[in-house]
Amino acid sequence: MSETSTGAVADAVTEVAAAAGNWRRAGFAGAAIGVVAAGAAAGVAIERLTVGRGMRKKARLALDASGPYGSLRGLPGTAYADDGTELSYEVDEIDEGGADGEQAPRRRRLFGRKAPAPVTVVFSHGYCLNQDSWHFQRAALRGVVRCVYWDQRSHGRSARGRAQTDGTPVSIDQLGRDLKAVIDAAAPEGPLVLVGHSMGGMTTMALADHYPELIRERVVGVALVGTSSGRLGQVNFGLPVAGMNAVRRVLPGVLKALGSQAELVEKGRRATADLFAGVIKRYSFSSREVDPAISRFAERMIESTPIDVVAEFYPAFAEHDKAEALKHFAGLPVLVLAGDKDLVTPSEHSEAIAGLLPDAELVLVPDAGHLAMLEHPEVVTDRLADLLARAGATPASADARTSSG
């Protein structure tokens, strides 16, 4: 290794060590977050052999300025949760005149010229993301099917959870009630297809648990992407079991401590942006061929989630158990999809869901991580298009295997 390369590695290691020192000031945070970050630190150091910090910063700014991801907008609306929290949503209506522009031929291949039924597809995003995480699917469905995209409480454009500002812990059950409020405001009548990724899938299960009559009377299809019906406390995130057990014991307390020092921690996140970009990439994607602009897009969404929100939501996942609620989806067209290398909600959790819904279509996407809808959008979009055809939202004759690249 050259002297320059050795120096680059040394600089990277020094910065990682400094970051760990900053985290240690928040109690157990150095131990817990250090374990999680270790898997990505080596990769960050190697990247720095060839790309300096200034160049990386320039590249991030260029990607932020030029990337089209997350730029699609619809008709805005506001729903109100049962605790008064303002929930932001957007509606993409059907284009009665038919799709236009260069997307038209592909849309005709996917869905036919015009959507035949007033079905509304409701998209629920995952933890530390927002409605823009469905960018590719939104581009494909735009003007073809009526769609609602919403930001979960304390995420994206939605307000901070009012109950949480008063000290009430957030729960998956609360998120299910939030989804009901969005449906009541944005799609009060007509058939529904429910699509949820990760925490959004759990939200969809909670909706079914609390409002089985809504599922029975209005829902005509369900897609559960990279999600789990429970037992998330057993996930090791690709880390050694012994190390993860130690992290699991202290992480709730660590996050609570970090959340109480939000301003200090946010400064630390900015100072260690390169390190955490590596962590985000490791736990979001599997393929080495991911477009850097897409990787940066995911990074921006996750970075925009305040640390106190991260801390508020995390304990809810350990308590999540909605396996029993899946029975309300029996008999419906259901798509269960996961990346085969997902480290956050491993594909075994999707297989368990499919085991409880034997008529569901189970799709494991090769070489895909947790954000399969961004990493392999053509696969997710095609399978979703097929689900919509089976649910009667689009012509049954549509070719759902056309690439959305």
N, C-alpha and C positions, 0 to 999 in steps of 0.2 A: 504493500500500500504506500502511496506517495506521501511526502511530508504534508502536502496540502490536504489530502484526504484525511490523514490522521488528525490534522488540526480541526477539520470540519466535524469529525466524530467527537473530538474532545469538546468542541463548542456546544454541540448538541447535548452531550451528556451533562455538561455544566449547567445548561439551561434547564434540563429535566430535573437535575438535582435542586436547582434554585426553586423551581416550581414546587417540588415536593416540600421544600422548606416552608414556602408560603402556605401550603395546605396544612402543614403540621401545626401551624399557629391556630388552626381551628379545631384542635383536639385530636380525635381519632382520624380526621380526614386524610392525613398523610398516608396512613396505613391502608385505608380502604380504597381511596382513589388511586393510590400508587399501584395497587394490585391490578385494578381495572385498566389503568393506562399502560402498564408494562408491555402488554402485547403489541401495542402500536408504537411504542417509543423507539424500538430498533428500526422500524420502517421509516420513521421521521428522521432519524439520524442518517440513514442511508440516502434519503432524498436530499439532505443538505450537503452531501458530497458534491453535488452538481448544481444545486439551485440555492443561491444566497437568499437571505431574509428579505432584502430589498426587492429582489426579483419576484419572490413569492407574493409579497404584498402587492406589487404591480399586477401580477397575474390575477390575484383575487379581485382587485378593482376592475380589471378588464373584463373578467367573467361576469361580475355583478352588473357591469354596464351593458354588455352585449348579449347576455343570455336571455332568451325569450321566456324562460320557465317561470311560471307563477304570474304571468302577465294577463291571463284571461280573466275577465270580469263579467258578472251578470247583473241582473236587476237586484239591488240590495234590499234587505228587509231586516226587521228585528223581531225576535221572539222573546218572551219573558218567562224565565224559569219560575218554579213555585216559590223560590226565595227572593224573587225580584231581579235576579241576574239577567242582564241584557245579553242575548245570544245573537250574534251576527250570522246571517245566511245570505246566499245569493241564488237566484233562480235563472236558469237558462231555459227559455221557452222554445217550443217547437217552431221552426221556421216553416210556415205554411207554404211559402213559395218554393221550398226545396233548397237544398244546399247549393252554395255557389262557390266560385273560385276553384283553385286547384284541388281542394279537398273533395269536391263533388264526385268525381269518378270513384274514388275509394269508398266514400260513404254509400254510394249506390250499390257497390259490390257488397258492402257489409250489411246494409239494412234495407235496401230498396230506396225508392225515391222519396217516400214520405212515411212517417210513423203513423200507423193506423189507429192507435188507441190512446186515450188520455191517461197513460201510465206515468207516474212520477217516480224517478229513481233518486233516492236519498243517500248521499255519500257522507259517511262519518270517518274522520281521520284519526290517526294514532297519537300517542303520547309524545309531547314536545314537537309536534308537527302542526299543520293547519290545513285548511281546505285546498290550498294550492298543491298539496302533495299528490292530488289526482290530476295533475296538469295534462298528461297524455290522454287519459281516458276522457277528460273534459273536452279536449280538442277533437277527439273522434266522435263524441256524442253530440257536440254542439249543434243545435238547430234540428237535430234528428229526433231526440227523445227529450221530454221535459225532465230537467234535473235540478235537484236542490243540493247545494254544497254549503256546509256550515262549519263554523269554528266552535269547538268545544269550549266550555267555560274556562276562562283564564288563558286561553290560547288564541293566537291570531288576532282578529278584530273584535272578538267577544270580550266582554268586561270580566274583570276579576270576580270570582265567585263571592257573592255577598256573604253567604254563610261561612265561607272560609276566612274572610276578613274579621268575622266575629268569633273565630276559633273553632268552628265546626269542621271536623275532618271531611275531606271529600270522599265519596264512595262511588263505586260503579253503579249502584242503584240510583244515586243522584243523577248520574250521566244518562241513565235510561229515561228518567223523568224529563231531563233536558231535551232529549231527542223527541219525546212526545210533544213537548211545547213547540219545537220547531215544526214538526209535522202538522200540528194544529194551526200554526200560523201560515206555513208555506204551501201545504197540501192538505187542506181540510177535508177533501173528498176525492174519490177516485182510487183506482188501484195503485199499489206501491211496490217497488222493488227496493230492498234495503241492502246497502253495500257498506261494509265496515272493515277497516284495516286495523289490526292490532288492538289498541284500546277502543277503537271504533267498533270492532267486532264484538268486544265485550259489552259496549254500550248497547249494541243491537240485541244481544242476549238479555240484558237487563230490561230493555223495552218489552221483550216477549214475556219475561217473568212477571212484570207488573201489569201488562196490558194484553193478556192473551186474546181477548176479544178483538182487538185491533188486528192482530196477526190473522186471526180466523176470518174476519170479515173483509179485510182490505189488502193484505199482503199477498202478492202473487209470485214472489221470487226473493231469494236471499243469497248474498255473496259474502263469505267470511274469508278475509285475506290475511294471512300471517298473524293469526290470533290464537286464543286459548280459551277453553272453558273452565280452567282452574289448574291448581297445582303448580303455579308459577314459582312458588318458593323452592322448587326442586331444580330450577334452571341454573346451570353453572356458567353460562355465557362463554363457553369455550375455555374456561380456566380450570386448573387443577382443583379437584373436589375439596381437598383440605383447605386450600387458599380461599375458595369461594365460600366455604362454610364460615370461615373467620370473617370475611367481608359481610356475609349475610347477617351475622350477629350484630355488627356495629353500624352497618350502613344506614338504617333508619335514624339512629341517633346522630350520625355524621351529617346526613342531609338536613335534619332539623337544626343542627348547630349552624350549618352553612346558610340555611334559609333565614336564620335570625341575624346574620351578618351579610345580608344580600348585597349591600353597596360595596363592601370590601371584596366579596367573592366575585362580583361582576368585574371588578378591576383585575382580579387574578385571572379570570377567564380570558379577558382581552390580552393580558400579558403572556398567556400560554396558549394563544390561539393555534399555533402550529401543532403543538402536541395534541390538543384536543381535536383538531381537524383529522389527525391520524386515527384517533379513537373513534370518532364519528364514522369515518370511512370503513373501519374494520367491522363495526357493528351494523352498518347500513347495507353494505354491498359485499358480494363475493367475487364477482368477475374483475379481472385486471383490465378489462377493456371498457370500463365505465367512462363515459364522456366526462372530462374534468369539469365542464360547466354544470353537469347534472350533480356531480359530487359536491360542488360548491353550493349549488341550490339547496341540497339537503342540509349542508352545513349551516347555511343562513337560517333556515327554518328552525333548526335545533338551537342555534345560538340565540335566537330571538326569544326563547322561552326563559323567563327569569328563574333564577335558582330557587327562589322561594316557592314558585309554582312547581318546579321539579320536586321539591321536598314535600309539598302538600299532597301530590298525587301518588308518590311512590308507595306509601303503605297500603293503598287501596288494592294494589295488585296481589299482595300476599293474601288478602282476605277474599279475593275474587273466586267464586265457585258457582258457575251457572250451567253445569252439565245437565241439571234437571230441566232447565228452561228450554233446552234444545228440542224437547218433545213437541213444542208448539210449532216447530218448522217441519215436522213430519208430514209427508204428502205434498210438500211444495217443491218446485224446482230450486235446488240449493247447489251453489258452487262453493267448495272448500279448497282454497288455493294457498300454497306456501312455497317459499324458496327452500330448496333441499339443503342449503347451507346456512339457514337462518340461525343465528346465535342468540337472538333475543326471545323469540317464541319458536323454538325448534319445530321442525316439520312433524315430529311425533305428536305434538299437540293438535295439529290439524288432522292427523290420522286418527287420533282419539275422537275428535268431533265427528269425522266421517263414520267411525265405528258406531256412534250413537244415531247416525242418520244414514242408514245403509243405502238409501236411494239417492244420496247426494253424489255429485261428481267431485272426485278428489283429484286435484292436479298438483303435482310437485314439480316446480320449475327448476330444471338443471342449472347449476352454477349461479344460483340466486340467493341473496341474503334477505334481510328483513324488509327492505324497500323494493320488493320485486316489481311494483307498479312503475317505478322509475328506472330500475336496472334493466328489466326486460319488458318494457311497456307493450310490445306487440303481442306477447303471450297473454298478458293479463287482459288487454283490451279485446283480443279475439275470444277468449273464454267468457268474458263478460258479455260480449255481443251474442254469443251462443245462448247464454243464460237468458238474456232479454228476449231472444226469439222464442225460447221455450216457455217463457212467462207470458208471451203474447204481447210484449211491448213493441216488438218489431216483426216484420214479416218472417214467417217460419222458413221461407225459401232463401233467406239471406245467407251469404257465404261468410260464416263467422271465423274462417281461418285465414282471412286476408291480413297481410302484415300491416301494422300501424306505424311502421318506422318512418 
